[in-house]
Amino acid sequence: MSAQKATNDSLRDLALEIYIGLASRVYSQPDKPEQARPNPKVLAQMSFKLAQAFEMVDREVNPIAVAAAEAKAKAAAFGAAEMAGLDLDSLVKPR
């Protein structure tokens, strides 16, 4: 899995959580039936915009977590078996 795909998946997951929260609040208010309800597509678009804004600010505020997530995504992309087979000690030993 590439880092871009992992980012897209996490963005989608966050947007889905936001959408579920917004939809449950907007569509489950029986005490205000006269109030117009937004289109579900508009809520979905708003959810993605909110998720993108959150991810952008999170990268600015918390760069260490982003670096760790990118490293984890790279390790997953290379596979644990390939990473285990690398001999990194040979890079630091004098010749």
Secondary structure as UniProt FT lines:
FT   HELIX           3..27
FT   TURN            30..31
FT   TURN            33..34
FT   HELIX           40..61
FT   HELIX           63..78
FT   HELIX           80..84
FT   HELIX           89..92
//
